[in-house]
Amino acid sequence: MIEVRPLPLPLRHAFRIAHGSSTERTNALVRLGEGFGEAALPPYYPTRITDVNQWVQHIRPLLDAVLARSYVPVTSILEALPNGPSPARAAVDMALHDLWGKRSGLPVYALYGLDPEAMPVSSYAVPIPQDRDELNRMLDEVATFPFLKLKIGSGDPAWDEDIVRITRQRFDGTLCVDVNAHWSIDTTVRMVDRLQDLDLAFIEQPIPASHPDDWHLLRRMMPSCPVPLIADESVQGPDDVIALAGAADGINIKLAKCGGILAARGLVALARSLDMQVMLGCMIESSVAMTAAAHLGPLADWLDLDGPMHLKDDPFSGMTFQQGIITLPDGPGLGVIPRNN
């Protein structure tokens, strides 16, 4: 069986970030035999489910040949695939890894020799609040979490600062912020100075992702930046990581951006060779994509894998997320199971 179908994901609450607000997302579920994969399709990305389906149909002869075999040579298959949308490649990559693990009888982390006990604690993302009352209600729900990520980049730097200060007054755990590329270089310099007393673990993607030279200009303007800067939207593939070396302190790797598990492992190795920190992140995704990313969790410094926590109903079971503590399933492959067959 080779199938691409919509995967509706209603949210528990309006999820507001600098790119916009959503109450529901629809991703693409890819099934290759007994293997599952997921393509994240946020509205601010150009890929749609028709693009995923067209690409999967284009490579169908290769996938049919894989399903006919007892062993799944994941690396050679993925390297042989033609160019296609990154979310589609990621979904096929996940499904192939799931298939490989199920036919081998081992979880993906075991196939790669990783220790699930070495998993960092994940952040939990707090969407941009509209006012102080909403922020306080949000914080009431996550007061006991160990690690919070504040979505800022509201369009009003003063409100962005208020969000961080109010949170720090109430929260003494690990705290970071994600601007989603909505500060200018000058605003970033000013805001880093204003926020440096709040003990932030890092600031994620403060500036637009248009050109890596902007990151190097920012670094020249702040040669001794007191807060680590992590690139997200600026990083799609290896060339971007190389271009950011010496400017960004680390990168946020998302399977949907880079093309899947195999590509993510390559980016981790490249970032380490350039002395950069590594975060594994997510979009709004089900436990299929989140569990796939979590299998690489032991390789990261930081995790942001809270996607299923924002869903009303997760259509799959997989990893568990208990206040940022991630536990991987011990089943073969990804270990994900549909809740409704």
C-alpha positions as CSV (number, residue, x, y, z in Angstrom):
1,M,0.0,0.0,0.0
2,I,1.2,3.5,-0.9
3,E,-1.1,6.2,0.3
4,V,-1.1,10.0,0.8
5,R,-4.1,11.5,2.7
6,P,-5.0,14.6,4.7
7,L,-4.2,14.5,8.4
8,P,-6.5,17.2,10.1
9,L,-5.1,18.5,13.3
10,P,-7.5,20.7,15.3
11,L,-5.8,22.7,18.0
12,R,-6.6,23.0,21.7
13,H,-6.2,26.8,21.5
14,A,-5.5,29.5,19.0
15,F,-1.7,29.2,18.3
16,R,-0.4,32.6,17.6
17,I,3.1,33.2,16.3
18,A,4.7,36.0,14.3
19,H,3.7,34.2,11.1
20,G,0.0,34.3,12.0
21,S,-2.7,32.5,14.1
22,S,-4.2,29.0,13.6
23,T,-6.9,26.9,15.2
24,E,-6.4,23.9,12.9
25,R,-3.7,22.6,10.6
26,T,-3.9,19.9,8.0
27,N,-0.8,17.9,7.3
28,A,-0.3,15.0,4.9
29,L,0.0,11.4,6.1
30,V,2.1,9.2,4.0
31,R,1.9,5.4,4.3
32,L,4.3,3.0,2.7
33,G,3.2,-0.5,3.6
34,E,3.3,-0.7,7.4
35,G,5.4,2.5,7.5
36,F,4.0,5.9,8.5
37,G,5.4,9.4,7.7
38,E,4.0,12.9,8.1
39,A,4.5,16.1,6.0
40,A,4.0,19.3,8.0
41,L,2.2,21.8,5.8
42,P,2.1,25.2,7.7
43,P,0.2,27.9,5.9
44,Y,3.4,30.0,5.6
45,Y,5.1,27.3,3.7
46,P,4.5,26.9,-0.1
47,T,4.0,23.1,-0.1
48,R,0.4,21.7,-0.2
49,I,-1.0,18.2,0.0
50,T,-1.3,18.0,-3.8
51,D,2.4,18.7,-4.0
52,V,3.1,15.8,-1.6
53,N,0.9,13.5,-3.5
54,Q,2.3,14.4,-6.9
55,W,5.9,13.8,-5.7
56,V,5.0,10.5,-4.1
57,Q,3.3,9.3,-7.3
58,H,6.4,10.4,-9.2
59,I,8.7,8.2,-7.2
60,R,6.1,5.4,-6.8
61,P,8.1,2.8,-9.0
62,L,11.0,3.1,-6.6
63,L,8.7,2.8,-3.6
64,D,7.0,-0.2,-5.0
65,A,10.4,-1.9,-5.5
66,V,11.2,-1.2,-1.8
67,L,8.0,-2.7,-0.6
68,A,8.7,-5.9,-2.5
69,R,12.0,-6.4,-0.6
70,S,12.4,-7.9,2.9
71,Y,15.2,-5.4,3.7
72,V,14.9,-1.6,3.5
73,P,18.2,0.0,2.4
74,V,17.2,3.4,3.7
75,T,20.4,5.4,2.9
76,S,20.7,4.3,-0.7
77,I,17.0,4.8,-1.4
78,L,16.9,8.3,0.0
79,E,20.0,9.3,-1.8
80,A,18.5,8.1,-5.0
81,L,15.3,10.1,-4.7
82,P,14.9,13.1,-7.1
83,N,14.4,16.6,-5.7
84,G,11.1,17.3,-4.2
85,P,9.4,19.4,-1.6
86,S,11.2,19.0,1.8
87,P,8.0,18.1,3.7
88,A,7.2,15.4,1.2
89,R,10.8,14.1,1.4
90,A,10.6,14.1,5.2
91,A,7.3,12.1,5.2
92,V,8.8,9.5,2.9
93,D,12.0,9.4,4.9
94,M,10.0,8.8,8.1
95,A,7.9,6.1,6.5
96,L,11.0,4.3,5.2
97,H,12.6,4.4,8.6
98,D,9.4,3.1,10.2
99,L,9.4,0.3,7.6
100,W,13.1,-0.4,8.2
101,G,12.7,-0.7,11.9
102,K,9.5,-2.8,11.7
103,R,11.2,-5.3,9.3
104,S,14.3,-5.3,11.5
105,G,12.4,-5.6,14.8
106,L,14.1,-2.6,16.3
107,P,13.2,1.0,17.2
108,V,14.9,3.7,15.0
109,Y,17.0,4.9,17.9
110,A,18.4,1.4,18.3
111,L,19.1,1.1,14.6
112,Y,21.3,4.2,15.0
113,G,22.9,3.1,18.3
114,L,21.4,6.0,20.3
115,D,20.5,6.0,24.0
116,P,16.9,7.2,24.7
117,E,17.9,7.8,28.3
118,A,20.2,10.7,27.1
119,M,17.2,12.7,25.9
120,P,17.3,16.4,26.9
121,V,14.2,18.0,28.4
122,S,12.0,19.6,25.8
123,S,10.6,23.2,25.9
124,Y,6.9,23.9,25.7
125,A,5.9,26.8,23.5
126,V,3.7,29.5,24.8
127,P,1.9,31.3,21.9
128,I,1.9,35.1,21.6
129,P,-0.7,36.4,24.0
130,Q,-3.0,39.3,23.1
131,D,-2.8,40.9,26.6
132,R,-1.5,40.4,30.1
133,D,-4.6,38.6,31.3
134,E,-4.2,36.0,28.5
135,L,-0.5,35.6,29.2
136,N,-1.2,35.0,32.9
137,R,-3.8,32.4,32.0
138,M,-1.3,30.7,29.8
139,L,1.3,30.7,32.5
140,D,-1.1,29.3,35.0
141,E,-1.3,26.2,32.9
142,V,2.5,25.6,32.6
143,A,3.8,27.0,35.9
144,T,5.3,23.6,36.8
145,F,7.0,23.0,33.5
146,P,10.8,23.1,33.6
147,F,11.5,24.7,30.2
148,L,9.3,27.3,28.4
149,K,9.7,28.8,24.9
150,L,8.0,32.2,24.5
151,K,6.7,33.0,21.1
152,I,7.3,36.7,20.5
153,G,7.8,38.9,17.5
154,S,4.4,40.5,18.0
155,G,5.1,43.6,15.9
156,D,5.6,45.6,19.1
157,P,9.0,45.2,20.7
158,A,7.8,46.8,24.0
159,W,5.1,44.1,24.3
160,D,7.6,41.5,23.4
161,E,9.8,42.7,26.3
162,D,6.8,42.8,28.6
163,I,5.9,39.2,27.7
164,V,9.4,38.0,28.7
165,R,9.6,40.1,31.9
166,I,6.2,39.1,33.1
167,T,7.0,35.4,32.5
168,R,10.4,35.7,34.3
169,Q,8.7,37.2,37.3
170,R,6.5,34.1,37.6
171,F,8.8,31.4,36.2
172,D,12.3,30.4,37.4
173,G,12.9,27.5,35.1
174,T,14.8,27.4,31.8
175,L,13.4,30.2,29.5
176,C,14.0,31.0,25.8
177,V,12.3,33.1,23.2
178,D,11.4,32.6,19.5
179,V,11.0,35.8,17.4
180,N,10.2,33.9,14.2
181,A,12.3,36.4,12.1
182,H,10.2,39.4,13.1
183,W,12.9,41.8,14.5
184,S,15.2,44.0,12.4
185,I,18.9,43.9,13.0
186,D,18.8,47.2,14.9
187,T,15.8,46.0,17.0
188,T,17.6,42.8,17.8
189,V,20.7,44.6,19.1
190,R,18.5,46.8,21.3
191,M,16.3,43.9,22.5
192,V,19.3,41.7,23.3
193,D,20.6,44.5,25.6
194,R,17.2,44.9,27.2
195,L,16.7,41.2,27.8
196,Q,20.1,40.2,28.9
197,D,19.3,40.4,32.7
198,L,16.5,37.8,32.3
199,D,18.7,34.7,32.1
200,L,17.5,33.5,28.7
201,A,18.9,30.2,27.4
202,F,18.8,31.5,23.8
203,I,17.0,33.8,21.4
204,E,15.7,32.0,18.3
205,Q,15.7,33.5,14.8
206,P,15.5,37.2,15.7
207,I,16.1,38.5,12.2
208,P,14.6,37.8,8.8
209,A,15.9,34.8,7.0
210,S,16.6,36.5,3.7
211,H,20.4,36.4,3.7
212,P,23.2,34.9,5.9
213,D,25.2,38.1,5.6
214,D,22.6,39.7,7.9
215,W,23.6,37.2,10.6
216,H,27.3,38.1,10.2
217,L,26.4,41.9,10.3
218,L,24.5,41.2,13.5
219,R,27.5,39.4,15.0
220,R,29.8,42.3,14.1
221,M,27.4,44.6,15.9
222,M,27.4,42.3,18.9
223,P,30.8,40.6,19.0
224,S,30.2,39.6,22.7
225,C,26.5,38.7,22.5
226,P,25.4,37.8,26.1
227,V,22.6,35.5,24.9
228,P,23.2,32.6,22.3
229,L,21.4,33.1,19.0
230,I,19.9,30.1,17.3
231,A,18.9,30.1,13.6
232,D,15.7,28.5,12.5
233,E,14.0,29.9,9.4
234,S,17.5,30.7,8.0
235,V,18.4,27.0,8.0
236,Q,17.1,24.6,5.4
237,G,20.1,22.5,4.4
238,P,23.9,22.1,4.7
239,D,24.8,25.2,2.7
240,D,22.9,27.4,5.1
241,V,24.7,25.9,8.1
242,I,28.1,26.5,6.6
243,A,27.0,30.1,5.6
244,L,26.0,30.8,9.3
245,A,29.2,29.4,10.9
246,G,30.7,32.1,13.1
247,A,27.5,34.2,13.1
248,A,24.8,32.0,14.7
249,D,25.6,30.0,17.9
250,G,23.4,27.1,16.8
251,I,20.7,25.8,14.5
252,N,17.2,24.5,14.9
253,I,16.7,21.4,12.8
254,K,13.2,20.4,11.8
255,L,12.6,17.2,9.8
256,A,10.0,19.0,7.6
257,K,12.5,21.7,6.7
258,C,15.6,19.5,6.0
259,G,13.9,16.5,4.5
260,G,13.8,13.8,7.2
261,I,15.7,11.8,9.7
262,L,18.7,11.0,7.5
263,A,19.2,14.6,6.4
264,A,18.8,15.7,10.0
265,R,21.6,13.4,11.2
266,G,23.8,15.0,8.5
267,L,23.0,18.5,9.7
268,V,23.8,17.5,13.3
269,A,27.2,16.2,12.3
270,L,27.9,19.3,10.2
271,A,26.8,21.7,13.0
272,R,29.1,19.8,15.5
273,S,32.0,20.1,13.1
274,L,31.5,23.9,13.1
275,D,31.2,24.1,16.9
276,M,27.5,25.0,16.7
277,Q,24.8,24.0,19.2
278,V,21.9,21.8,17.9
279,M,18.2,22.0,18.6
280,L,15.6,19.6,17.3
281,G,12.4,21.5,16.7
282,C,8.9,21.0,15.4
283,M,5.9,22.6,13.7
284,I,2.3,21.7,14.5
285,E,2.5,18.0,13.9
286,S,1.1,14.7,15.2
287,S,3.0,12.1,17.1
288,V,4.2,10.6,13.8
289,A,6.5,13.4,13.0
290,M,7.3,14.2,16.7
291,T,8.2,10.7,17.5
292,A,10.4,10.5,14.4
293,A,12.3,13.6,15.5
294,A,12.5,12.4,19.1
295,H,14.4,9.3,18.0
296,L,17.3,11.7,17.3
297,G,16.8,13.5,20.6
298,P,20.0,12.1,22.2
299,L,22.0,14.0,19.6
300,A,20.7,17.4,20.5
301,D,21.6,20.1,23.1
302,W,18.0,21.4,23.1
303,L,14.6,19.9,22.2
304,D,11.4,21.7,21.2
305,L,9.1,18.7,20.5
306,D,5.8,19.7,22.0
307,G,3.7,19.6,18.8
308,P,1.2,17.0,20.0
309,M,0.6,18.9,23.2
310,H,-1.1,21.6,21.2
311,L,-3.6,19.2,19.6
312,K,-7.2,18.5,20.6
313,D,-6.9,14.9,19.5
314,D,-3.6,13.3,18.4
315,P,-4.5,10.7,15.7
316,F,-1.5,8.6,16.7
317,S,0.1,7.4,19.9
318,G,3.9,7.5,20.1
319,M,6.3,9.4,22.3
320,T,5.0,10.7,25.6
321,F,5.5,14.3,26.7
322,Q,5.2,14.8,30.5
323,Q,6.1,18.4,31.3
324,G,9.0,18.3,28.8
325,I,10.2,14.8,29.7
326,I,10.0,12.8,26.5
327,T,9.8,9.0,26.6
328,L,10.1,7.1,23.4
329,P,8.0,4.0,22.6
330,D,9.8,0.7,22.6
331,G,8.0,-0.7,19.5
332,P,9.9,-1.3,16.3
333,G,10.4,1.5,13.8
334,L,9.0,4.8,14.9
335,G,6.8,3.0,17.4
336,V,3.7,5.0,16.4
337,I,0.2,3.5,16.3
338,P,-3.0,4.9,14.8
339,R,-5.6,5.6,17.4
340,N,-8.4,4.8,15.0
341,N,-7.6,2.2,12.4
